[in-house]
Amino acid sequence: MTEPSGESIANPAPLGLMAFGMTTVLLNIHNAGFFEMNTMILAMGVFYGGIAQVIAGIMEFKKNNTFGATAFSSYGLFWLTLVALIVFPKWTGVPAASETAMGWYLFAWGVFTGLMFIGTLKLTRNLQTVFLSLTILFFLLAVRDWTGNATIGLVAGWEGIFVGLSAMYGSIVQIWNELYGRTVLPL
C-alpha cells in the first residue's frame, strides 16, 4: 500500500459528468430525429465525451475512487470506440459492424451499466437516475438495432436526452454546491 502524498486534486466528477452529459444529449438529439449524424457529434465523442472523461477517470484513480475511475474511463472509451465504429470503415475500407453486431455492442454496454447502477445504490439519487436511465437507453438502442424499429430509435433518442440532462444536472450541482459551500440543489 502506498503512503498518502498529502496532495489534493479537484473533484473530477463534474468534468466527467458534463462531458458525458453534453455528448449524450447531442447524440440523442440526432437519435430523436432532429438532425443528421455529423462531425459535431463525432468531434464531441472524441474530445469531450471521450478524452475528457478518460482524464476524469484517471483523476478519480488518483483520488482512490474505484467507481468513478471505472465509470469515467469506461464511458470515455465507449465514446472513442463508438466514433471508431462509425469512421473506421470509411478510413480503412474494413466493413462496418452490422446492425446485429451493433445491437450486441450496445447490449454489452447495457449489462455493464446495469451492474454499475447497482453500485449507485450506495451513492446519490442523481447517479442512480443517470445509471438506471442509461441502462434503459443502451437496451433500447440494442433493440432498435436488432429490430430496425424506427419508433424504438426515437424513444431511445428522447430517453438519451433525459440521460444526458441528468448527468449535466449532477455536474453543475456539484460545482455550485462546492462554490457556495452549501447545498444549493440536491444530488
N, C-alpha and C positions, 0 to 999 in steps of 0.2 A: 504494500500500500504506500502511496506517495504522501509526503508531507504537504499540508496546505501551503500555498505560496503566499498567502496574505493579499494576493492580487484580486481585485474585484473587477468584474466587467458588467456592462449594462445588460439589462434584460433583453435577450434576443427574440423573445416570443412576439412582441408587436411587429417587428420586421417580418418574421416568418409568416405570421397570420395575415398581415396586409398583402404580402407578396402572393400568398396562396389565394386570398380572397379576391383581390382585383383581377388576377389572371383567370380565376374561375368564373367570375361574373362576366368578363369579356368573352370567354369561350362559349359560355352558355347563353349569352345574348345571341350569338351565332346559332347555337343549337335550337333556340326558341324561334329561329327563322327571321331575325331582323336584318342580318347582313351575311354575306358570304364568308367562307374561310379566307383569311388574307394574312399578309405579312405582319400586321399589327398583332394578331393573336400569336403567331409563331414567335415574333420577337419578344413579346411578353412571356411566352412559355420558356424561352431560353434564358433571358436575362433576369426577369423579376421572379416569375414562378419557379424557375429552375435554379439559377446561380444564387440569387438572394436567399432562397430557402436553404440551399446547401450551406451557405455561410452561417445562417441562423442555426442550423443543425450542428455545425462544428462548434459554434459558441455555446450551445447547450451541452455538448460533451465537456467543454471546459468548466461549465457550471455544475457538472456531475448530475445532469438531468437526463436520465436514460430515455424517458418517454419523449421529451422534447427533441432530443438528439435524433432518435429513431424516426419520429414523425416528420420533422422538418427535412432531414436528409432524404428520407424515403420519398416524400411528396415532391421535393425539389428534383430528385432523379426521375420521378414519374413524369414531370413536365418535360424534362430533357428527352426521355425515351419517347414520349408522345410526339414531340416535334420531329424526332428522328424517324419515327414510323411514317410520318407524313412526307418528309422531304428526302429521305434516303432513296426511295425508289426513283425519284427524279434525278438525283445526283449520281446514283450508282448503276442504274439500269436493272437492279435486282427487283423482282416482282414485289409489289405491295402486299401487306398482310391481307388475307381475305376477311370478309365480314365475320365469318365464323371464328377465325383466329383473333380478330379484334374483340369479339364477344368474350372469348376466354381470357384475354389480357385484362379487360375491364372487370370480368368476374373475379379474377385473382386479386385485383386491387380492392374489390368489394369485400372479399374474405379478409384480407389484411386489415382493411378499415374497420370492419365489424369487430375483429379481435382487438384493435386499438380502442374502439368505442368502449369495450368492457373496462379497459384501464381508466377511461374518463369518469367512470362511476365514482372514483375517489377524487375527482378534480371538480372543476367548475361546471355550472349548468350550461354556460356558453360553450365550453368544449364538448360537453355531452351533445348539445344541439348540432354543433359543427360535424362531429364524427358520426352521429346517427343519420343525419340528413345526407352526409357524403356517402355513407354505406348504401343508402337507398338510391342515390344518384348513380353510383357505379353499377348497381344491379339493373336499374332502368336502362342505362346505356348498353349493358350487355344484352339485355332482352331486345332492345332496338336493333342492335347489330345482328343478332341471331334470327330475328323475325323479319327485319326490314320494315317494321311498322313505324310509319312517319309520326303518327299520333303519340306513340310512346316517346319518340325523339323530342317532340315538342314539350310534352310533360316533363321529360328529363331536363330540357332547357330551362324551364321555369324553376324546377327543383334546384338546378345548379346555380341559378341566380340567387335563390334563397341561401344556399350553402355559402356562396362567396360573400354575400352581405353579412351573414352571421359571423364569418371569420373576420371581416373588416370591422364589425362592431367590437369583437373581442380585442382586436389590435388597438383601436383608438381608445377604448375604455381603459386598457392597461396604461396607455400613455397619459391620459387625463388624470386617472387616479394617482399615478406616481407624481405628476407635475403639481397637482393640488394638495398632495399629502393626505387625501381623504377619499372616501368612496363617493365619486361623482355620479357614477352609474354602476349598477351591479353586474357582476360576471356570472 
